[in-house]
Amino acid sequence: MIPQVTLYGRPECHLCDDARAVLQRVRADTPFELRERDIEADDDLFRRYLERIPVVAIDGEEAFELFVDEAELRRRLAIVRRR
């Protein structure tokens, strides 16, 4: 099963751009489905994530906020892929 990774962020967010770059770099050799959610398009997401973006979830479980550690992302994806 291919893991689903969701990036919660908003336009013109430099930390979100940094997180996206890490996700894309990892995705180049470790396949996963990437979904991006603009928190400004959903009031509930906006209230939930405004002070924490970017937030990255793996298969619905929050894994990172503010920064994405590439090595930890790879480790977590490897665990998910083994299930």
Jmol script that loads the backbone (N, CA, C; Angstrom):
load data "model"
ATOM      1  N   MET A   1       0.835  -1.187   0.000  1.00  0.00           N
ATOM      2  CA  MET A   1       0.000   0.000   0.000  1.00  0.00           C
ATOM      3  C   MET A   1       0.884   1.255   0.000  1.00  0.00           C
ATOM      4  N   ILE A   2       0.535   2.202  -0.824  1.00  0.00           N
ATOM      5  CA  ILE A   2       1.295   3.456  -0.908  1.00  0.00           C
ATOM      6  C   ILE A   2       0.797   4.401   0.180  1.00  0.00           C
ATOM      7  N   PRO A   3       1.700   4.916   1.016  1.00  0.00           N
ATOM      8  CA  PRO A   3       1.294   5.850   2.069  1.00  0.00           C
ATOM      9  C   PRO A   3       0.722   7.139   1.480  1.00  0.00           C
ATOM     10  N   GLN A   4      -0.174   7.756   2.232  1.00  0.00           N
ATOM     11  CA  GLN A   4      -0.717   9.057   1.849  1.00  0.00           C
ATOM     12  C   GLN A   4      -0.144  10.107   2.787  1.00  0.00           C
ATOM     13  N   VAL A   5       0.504  11.101   2.214  1.00  0.00           N
ATOM     14  CA  VAL A   5       1.099  12.188   2.990  1.00  0.00           C
ATOM     15  C   VAL A   5       0.325  13.460   2.664  1.00  0.00           C
ATOM     16  N   THR A   6      -0.097  14.166   3.707  1.00  0.00           N
ATOM     17  CA  THR A   6      -0.852  15.400   3.526  1.00  0.00           C
ATOM     18  C   THR A   6      -0.050  16.555   4.101  1.00  0.00           C
ATOM     19  N   LEU A   7       0.091  17.601   3.289  1.00  0.00           N
ATOM     20  CA  LEU A   7       0.763  18.825   3.710  1.00  0.00           C
ATOM     21  C   LEU A   7      -0.305  19.896   3.928  1.00  0.00           C
ATOM     22  N   TYR A   8      -0.448  20.339   5.163  1.00  0.00           N
ATOM     23  CA  TYR A   8      -1.364  21.429   5.496  1.00  0.00           C
ATOM     24  C   TYR A   8      -0.557  22.716   5.521  1.00  0.00           C
ATOM     25  N   GLY A   9      -0.987  23.689   4.721  1.00  0.00           N
ATOM     26  CA  GLY A   9      -0.263  24.948   4.649  1.00  0.00           C
ATOM     27  C   GLY A   9      -1.134  26.019   4.046  1.00  0.00           C
ATOM     28  N   ARG A  10      -0.502  27.061   3.572  1.00  0.00           N
ATOM     29  CA  ARG A  10      -1.229  28.139   2.903  1.00  0.00           C
ATOM     30  C   ARG A  10      -0.284  28.855   1.951  1.00  0.00           C
ATOM     31  N   PRO A  11      -0.846  29.605   1.011  1.00  0.00           N
ATOM     32  CA  PRO A  11      -0.012  30.314   0.038  1.00  0.00           C
ATOM     33  C   PRO A  11       0.941  31.306   0.720  1.00  0.00           C
ATOM     34  N   GLU A  12       2.067  31.524   0.086  1.00  0.00           N
ATOM     35  CA  GLU A  12       3.068  32.484   0.530  1.00  0.00           C
ATOM     36  C   GLU A  12       3.615  32.165   1.920  1.00  0.00           C
ATOM     37  N   CYS A  13       3.732  30.890   2.214  1.00  0.00           N
ATOM     38  CA  CYS A  13       4.286  30.423   3.484  1.00  0.00           C
ATOM     39  C   CYS A  13       5.642  29.799   3.173  1.00  0.00           C
ATOM     40  N   HIS A  14       6.715  30.464   3.589  1.00  0.00           N
ATOM     41  CA  HIS A  14       8.053  29.983   3.257  1.00  0.00           C
ATOM     42  C   HIS A  14       8.378  28.651   3.913  1.00  0.00           C
ATOM     43  N   LEU A  15       7.916  28.442   5.138  1.00  0.00           N
ATOM     44  CA  LEU A  15       8.133  27.149   5.780  1.00  0.00           C
ATOM     45  C   LEU A  15       7.386  26.039   5.041  1.00  0.00           C
ATOM     46  N   CYS A  16       6.208  26.377   4.498  1.00  0.00           N
ATOM     47  CA  CYS A  16       5.447  25.398   3.709  1.00  0.00           C
ATOM     48  C   CYS A  16       6.219  25.041   2.439  1.00  0.00           C
ATOM     49  N   ASP A  17       6.820  26.034   1.814  1.00  0.00           N
ATOM     50  CA  ASP A  17       7.630  25.789   0.615  1.00  0.00           C
ATOM     51  C   ASP A  17       8.812  24.879   0.948  1.00  0.00           C
ATOM     52  N   ASP A  18       9.433  25.118   2.105  1.00  0.00           N
ATOM     53  CA  ASP A  18      10.559  24.277   2.529  1.00  0.00           C
ATOM     54  C   ASP A  18      10.099  22.844   2.770  1.00  0.00           C
ATOM     55  N   ALA A  19       8.957  22.689   3.432  1.00  0.00           N
ATOM     56  CA  ALA A  19       8.419  21.350   3.697  1.00  0.00           C
ATOM     57  C   ALA A  19       8.095  20.637   2.390  1.00  0.00           C
ATOM     58  N   ARG A  20       7.487  21.353   1.451  1.00  0.00           N
ATOM     59  CA  ARG A  20       7.137  20.778   0.148  1.00  0.00           C
ATOM     60  C   ARG A  20       8.397  20.293  -0.570  1.00  0.00           C
ATOM     61  N   ALA A  21       9.474  21.050  -0.494  1.00  0.00           N
ATOM     62  CA  ALA A  21      10.733  20.667  -1.148  1.00  0.00           C
ATOM     63  C   ALA A  21      11.270  19.361  -0.556  1.00  0.00           C
ATOM     64  N   VAL A  22      11.209  19.228   0.768  1.00  0.00           N
ATOM     65  CA  VAL A  22      11.656  17.982   1.405  1.00  0.00           C
ATOM     66  C   VAL A  22      10.768  16.827   0.954  1.00  0.00           C
ATOM     67  N   LEU A  23       9.463  17.040   0.963  1.00  0.00           N
ATOM     68  CA  LEU A  23       8.532  15.981   0.547  1.00  0.00           C
ATOM     69  C   LEU A  23       8.799  15.548  -0.888  1.00  0.00           C
ATOM     70  N   GLN A  24       9.011  16.493  -1.771  1.00  0.00           N
ATOM     71  CA  GLN A  24       9.255  16.158  -3.172  1.00  0.00           C
ATOM     72  C   GLN A  24      10.587  15.429  -3.352  1.00  0.00           C
ATOM     73  N   ARG A  25      11.586  15.823  -2.594  1.00  0.00           N
ATOM     74  CA  ARG A  25      12.883  15.158  -2.673  1.00  0.00           C
ATOM     75  C   ARG A  25      12.768  13.696  -2.225  1.00  0.00           C
ATOM     76  N   VAL A  26      12.071  13.466  -1.130  1.00  0.00           N
ATOM     77  CA  VAL A  26      11.891  12.103  -0.625  1.00  0.00           C
ATOM     78  C   VAL A  26      11.016  11.294  -1.579  1.00  0.00           C
ATOM     79  N   ARG A  27       9.989  11.930  -2.097  1.00  0.00           N
ATOM     80  CA  ARG A  27       9.053  11.247  -3.003  1.00  0.00           C
ATOM     81  C   ARG A  27       9.717  10.774  -4.290  1.00  0.00           C
ATOM     82  N   ALA A  28      10.820  11.392  -4.666  1.00  0.00           N
ATOM     83  CA  ALA A  28      11.527  11.010  -5.892  1.00  0.00           C
ATOM     84  C   ALA A  28      12.023   9.569  -5.831  1.00  0.00           C
ATOM     85  N   ASP A  29      12.327   9.071  -4.622  1.00  0.00           N
ATOM     86  CA  ASP A  29      12.802   7.686  -4.528  1.00  0.00           C
ATOM     87  C   ASP A  29      12.011   6.816  -3.546  1.00  0.00           C
ATOM     88  N   THR A  30      11.040   7.411  -2.871  1.00  0.00           N
ATOM     89  CA  THR A  30      10.184   6.665  -1.955  1.00  0.00           C
ATOM     90  C   THR A  30       8.741   7.052  -2.269  1.00  0.00           C
ATOM     91  N   PRO A  31       8.051   6.252  -3.085  1.00  0.00           N
ATOM     92  CA  PRO A  31       6.718   6.640  -3.544  1.00  0.00           C
ATOM     93  C   PRO A  31       5.700   6.816  -2.410  1.00  0.00           C
ATOM     94  N   PHE A  32       4.943   7.896  -2.505  1.00  0.00           N
ATOM     95  CA  PHE A  32       3.783   8.111  -1.641  1.00  0.00           C
ATOM     96  C   PHE A  32       2.861   9.094  -2.344  1.00  0.00           C
ATOM     97  N   GLU A  33       1.592   9.037  -1.967  1.00  0.00           N
ATOM     98  CA  GLU A  33       0.612   9.962  -2.522  1.00  0.00           C
ATOM     99  C   GLU A  33       0.710  11.255  -1.731  1.00  0.00           C
ATOM    100  N   LEU A  34       0.868  12.373  -2.407  1.00  0.00           N
ATOM    101  CA  LEU A  34       0.985  13.662  -1.742  1.00  0.00           C
ATOM    102  C   LEU A  34      -0.276  14.475  -1.989  1.00  0.00           C
ATOM    103  N   ARG A  35      -0.912  14.871  -0.890  1.00  0.00           N
ATOM    104  CA  ARG A  35      -2.064  15.766  -0.952  1.00  0.00           C
ATOM    105  C   ARG A  35      -1.679  17.058  -0.259  1.00  0.00           C
ATOM    106  N   GLU A  36      -2.115  18.167  -0.839  1.00  0.00           N
ATOM    107  CA  GLU A  36      -1.867  19.463  -0.207  1.00  0.00           C
ATOM    108  C   GLU A  36      -3.206  20.090   0.133  1.00  0.00           C
ATOM    109  N   ARG A  37      -3.307  20.595   1.342  1.00  0.00           N
ATOM    110  CA  ARG A  37      -4.533  21.239   1.810  1.00  0.00           C
ATOM    111  C   ARG A  37      -4.220  22.679   2.182  1.00  0.00           C
ATOM    112  N   ASP A  38      -4.934  23.606   1.548  1.00  0.00           N
ATOM    113  CA  ASP A  38      -4.802  25.032   1.847  1.00  0.00           C
ATOM    114  C   ASP A  38      -5.707  25.328   3.043  1.00  0.00           C
ATOM    115  N   ILE A  39      -5.109  25.652   4.180  1.00  0.00           N
ATOM    116  CA  ILE A  39      -5.914  25.869   5.379  1.00  0.00           C
ATOM    117  C   ILE A  39      -6.812  27.101   5.255  1.00  0.00           C
ATOM    118  N   GLU A  40      -6.485  28.011   4.355  1.00  0.00           N
ATOM    119  CA  GLU A  40      -7.309  29.203   4.179  1.00  0.00           C
ATOM    120  C   GLU A  40      -8.630  28.895   3.479  1.00  0.00           C
ATOM    121  N   ALA A  41      -8.740  27.726   2.872  1.00  0.00           N
ATOM    122  CA  ALA A  41      -9.954  27.340   2.152  1.00  0.00           C
ATOM    123  C   ALA A  41     -10.958  26.613   3.046  1.00  0.00           C
ATOM    124  N   ASP A  42     -10.603  26.394   4.306  1.00  0.00           N
ATOM    125  CA  ASP A  42     -11.461  25.631   5.220  1.00  0.00           C
ATOM    126  C   ASP A  42     -11.340  26.237   6.622  1.00  0.00           C
ATOM    127  N   ASP A  43     -12.450  26.771   7.131  1.00  0.00           N
ATOM    128  CA  ASP A  43     -12.417  27.450   8.430  1.00  0.00           C
ATOM    129  C   ASP A  43     -11.905  26.555   9.554  1.00  0.00           C
ATOM    130  N   ASP A  44     -12.324  25.287   9.564  1.00  0.00           N
ATOM    131  CA  ASP A  44     -11.889  24.367  10.614  1.00  0.00           C
ATOM    132  C   ASP A  44     -10.379  24.141  10.539  1.00  0.00           C
ATOM    133  N   LEU A  45      -9.855  23.895   9.334  1.00  0.00           N
ATOM    134  CA  LEU A  45      -8.409  23.703   9.173  1.00  0.00           C
ATOM    135  C   LEU A  45      -7.653  24.970   9.554  1.00  0.00           C
ATOM    136  N   PHE A  46      -8.211  26.118   9.197  1.00  0.00           N
ATOM    137  CA  PHE A  46      -7.568  27.390   9.514  1.00  0.00           C
ATOM    138  C   PHE A  46      -7.416  27.543  11.027  1.00  0.00           C
ATOM    139  N   ARG A  47      -8.508  27.291  11.763  1.00  0.00           N
ATOM    140  CA  ARG A  47      -8.458  27.408  13.226  1.00  0.00           C
ATOM    141  C   ARG A  47      -7.493  26.380  13.830  1.00  0.00           C
ATOM    142  N   ARG A  48      -7.505  25.186  13.282  1.00  0.00           N
ATOM    143  CA  ARG A  48      -6.704  24.093  13.834  1.00  0.00           C
ATOM    144  C   ARG A  48      -5.204  24.247  13.587  1.00  0.00           C
ATOM    145  N   TYR A  49      -4.845  24.770  12.418  1.00  0.00           N
ATOM    146  CA  TYR A  49      -3.440  24.747  12.006  1.00  0.00           C
ATOM    147  C   TYR A  49      -2.760  26.105  11.862  1.00  0.00           C
ATOM    148  N   LEU A  50      -3.471  27.196  12.001  1.00  0.00           N
ATOM    149  CA  LEU A  50      -2.905  28.515  11.695  1.00  0.00           C
ATOM    150  C   LEU A  50      -1.532  28.753  12.324  1.00  0.00           C
ATOM    151  N   GLU A  51      -1.377  28.488  13.605  1.00  0.00           N
ATOM    152  CA  GLU A  51      -0.122  28.776  14.298  1.00  0.00           C
ATOM    153  C   GLU A  51       0.909  27.654  14.147  1.00  0.00           C
ATOM    154  N   ARG A  52       0.554  26.561  13.463  1.00  0.00           N
ATOM    155  CA  ARG A  52       1.427  25.385  13.438  1.00  0.00           C
ATOM    156  C   ARG A  52       1.969  25.038  12.049  1.00  0.00           C
ATOM    157  N   ILE A  53       1.515  25.716  10.998  1.00  0.00           N
ATOM    158  CA  ILE A  53       1.880  25.283   9.645  1.00  0.00           C
ATOM    159  C   ILE A  53       3.358  25.507   9.368  1.00  0.00           C
ATOM    160  N   PRO A  54       3.894  24.672   8.512  1.00  0.00           N
ATOM    161  CA  PRO A  54       3.229  23.537   7.873  1.00  0.00           C
ATOM    162  C   PRO A  54       3.086  22.353   8.838  1.00  0.00           C
ATOM    163  N   VAL A  55       2.028  21.597   8.620  1.00  0.00           N
ATOM    164  CA  VAL A  55       1.825  20.336   9.329  1.00  0.00           C
ATOM    165  C   VAL A  55       1.801  19.242   8.274  1.00  0.00           C
ATOM    166  N   VAL A  56       2.514  18.158   8.543  1.00  0.00           N
ATOM    167  CA  VAL A  56       2.549  17.021   7.620  1.00  0.00           C
ATOM    168  C   VAL A  56       1.991  15.808   8.358  1.00  0.00           C
ATOM    169  N   ALA A  57       1.015  15.164   7.722  1.00  0.00           N
ATOM    170  CA  ALA A  57       0.419  13.951   8.281  1.00  0.00           C
ATOM    171  C   ALA A  57       0.733  12.781   7.355  1.00  0.00           C
ATOM    172  N   ILE A  58       0.963  11.629   7.959  1.00  0.00           N
ATOM    173  CA  ILE A  58       1.195  10.398   7.196  1.00  0.00           C
ATOM    174  C   ILE A  58       0.044   9.460   7.514  1.00  0.00           C
ATOM    175  N   ASP A  59      -0.714   9.116   6.483  1.00  0.00           N
ATOM    176  CA  ASP A  59      -1.904   8.271   6.657  1.00  0.00           C
ATOM    177  C   ASP A  59      -2.794   8.791   7.776  1.00  0.00           C
ATOM    178  N   GLY A  60      -2.992  10.111   7.813  1.00  0.00           N
ATOM    179  CA  GLY A  60      -3.900  10.731   8.755  1.00  0.00           C
ATOM    180  C   GLY A  60      -3.324  11.032  10.128  1.00  0.00           C
ATOM    181  N   GLU A  61      -2.104  10.604  10.392  1.00  0.00           N
ATOM    182  CA  GLU A  61      -1.476  10.846  11.697  1.00  0.00           C
ATOM    183  C   GLU A  61      -0.453  11.970  11.563  1.00  0.00           C
ATOM    184  N   GLU A  62      -0.625  13.013  12.371  1.00  0.00           N
ATOM    185  CA  GLU A  62       0.317  14.131  12.312  1.00  0.00           C
ATOM    186  C   GLU A  62       1.714  13.653  12.662  1.00  0.00           C
ATOM    187  N   ALA A  63       2.661  14.008  11.796  1.00  0.00           N
ATOM    188  CA  ALA A  63       4.034  13.556  11.976  1.00  0.00           C
ATOM    189  C   ALA A  63       5.009  14.718  12.201  1.00  0.00           C
ATOM    190  N   PHE A  64       4.747  15.852  11.578  1.00  0.00           N
ATOM    191  CA  PHE A  64       5.658  16.998  11.671  1.00  0.00           C
ATOM    192  C   PHE A  64       4.857  18.290  11.712  1.00  0.00           C
ATOM    193  N   GLU A  65       5.397  19.291  12.392  1.00  0.00           N
ATOM    194  CA  GLU A  65       4.859  20.641  12.295  1.00  0.00           C
ATOM    195  C   GLU A  65       6.029  21.617  12.273  1.00  0.00           C
ATOM    196  N   LEU A  66       5.848  22.677  11.538  1.00  0.00           N
ATOM    197  CA  LEU A  66       6.835  23.735  11.316  1.00  0.00           C
ATOM    198  C   LEU A  66       7.998  23.306  10.424  1.00  0.00           C
ATOM    199  N   PHE A  67       8.633  22.182  10.710  1.00  0.00           N
ATOM    200  CA  PHE A  67       9.756  21.710   9.899  1.00  0.00           C
ATOM    201  C   PHE A  67       9.618  20.210   9.666  1.00  0.00           C
ATOM    202  N   VAL A  68      10.118  19.742   8.518  1.00  0.00           N
ATOM    203  CA  VAL A  68      10.099  18.310   8.207  1.00  0.00           C
ATOM    204  C   VAL A  68      11.534  17.801   8.238  1.00  0.00           C
ATOM    205  N   ASP A  69      11.794  16.847   9.112  1.00  0.00           N
ATOM    206  CA  ASP A  69      13.104  16.213   9.196  1.00  0.00           C
ATOM    207  C   ASP A  69      13.144  15.105   8.142  1.00  0.00           C
ATOM    208  N   GLU A  70      14.000  15.261   7.145  1.00  0.00           N
ATOM    209  CA  GLU A  70      14.027  14.328   6.019  1.00  0.00           C
ATOM    210  C   GLU A  70      14.333  12.896   6.454  1.00  0.00           C
ATOM    211  N   ALA A  71      15.297  12.722   7.308  1.00  0.00           N
ATOM    212  CA  ALA A  71      15.654  11.368   7.758  1.00  0.00           C
ATOM    213  C   ALA A  71      14.502  10.730   8.527  1.00  0.00           C
ATOM    214  N   GLU A  72      13.849  11.499   9.364  1.00  0.00           N
ATOM    215  CA  GLU A  72      12.707  10.975  10.135  1.00  0.00           C
ATOM    216  C   GLU A  72      11.527  10.664   9.215  1.00  0.00           C
ATOM    217  N   LEU A  73      11.319  11.482   8.204  1.00  0.00           N
ATOM    218  CA  LEU A  73      10.258  11.210   7.229  1.00  0.00           C
ATOM    219  C   LEU A  73      10.529   9.884   6.526  1.00  0.00           C
ATOM    220  N   ARG A  74      11.742   9.676   6.095  1.00  0.00           N
ATOM    221  CA  ARG A  74      12.091   8.414   5.430  1.00  0.00           C
ATOM    222  C   ARG A  74      11.884   7.224   6.369  1.00  0.00           C
ATOM    223  N   ARG A  75      12.260   7.374   7.627  1.00  0.00           N
ATOM    224  CA  ARG A  75      12.088   6.305   8.611  1.00  0.00           C
ATOM    225  C   ARG A  75      10.607   5.980   8.809  1.00  0.00           C
ATOM    226  N   ARG A  76       9.799   7.015   8.959  1.00  0.00           N
ATOM    227  CA  ARG A  76       8.366   6.803   9.179  1.00  0.00           C
ATOM    228  C   ARG A  76       7.698   6.176   7.959  1.00  0.00           C
ATOM    229  N   LEU A  77       8.091   6.603   6.776  1.00  0.00           N
ATOM    230  CA  LEU A  77       7.514   6.012   5.561  1.00  0.00           C
ATOM    231  C   LEU A  77       7.899   4.544   5.437  1.00  0.00           C
ATOM    232  N   ALA A  78       9.110   4.208   5.815  1.00  0.00           N
ATOM    233  CA  ALA A  78       9.549   2.800   5.758  1.00  0.00           C
ATOM    234  C   ALA A  78       8.698   1.937   6.686  1.00  0.00           C
ATOM    235  N   ILE A  79       8.363   2.465   7.859  1.00  0.00           N
ATOM    236  CA  ILE A  79       7.522   1.727   8.798  1.00  0.00           C
ATOM    237  C   ILE A  79       6.122   1.525   8.221  1.00  0.00           C
ATOM    238  N   VAL A  80       5.561   2.572   7.651  1.00  0.00           N
ATOM    239  CA  VAL A  80       4.219   2.497   7.067  1.00  0.00           C
ATOM    240  C   VAL A  80       4.185   1.481   5.913  1.00  0.00           C
ATOM    241  N   ARG A  81       5.214   1.496   5.099  1.00  0.00           N
ATOM    242  CA  ARG A  81       5.261   0.607   3.927  1.00  0.00           C
ATOM    243  C   ARG A  81       5.382  -0.861   4.329  1.00  0.00           C
ATOM    244  N   ARG A  82       5.909  -1.143   5.522  1.00  0.00           N
ATOM    245  CA  ARG A  82       6.058  -2.521   5.974  1.00  0.00           C
ATOM    246  C   ARG A  82       4.764  -3.125   6.512  1.00  0.00           C
ATOM    247  N   ARG A  83       3.814  -2.266   6.834  1.00  0.00           N
ATOM    248  CA  ARG A  83       2.546  -2.766   7.399  1.00  0.00           C
ATOM    249  C   ARG A  83       1.767  -3.571   6.411  1.00  0.00           C
TER     250      ARG A  83
END
end "model"
wireframe off; spacefill off
backbone 0.3
color backbone group
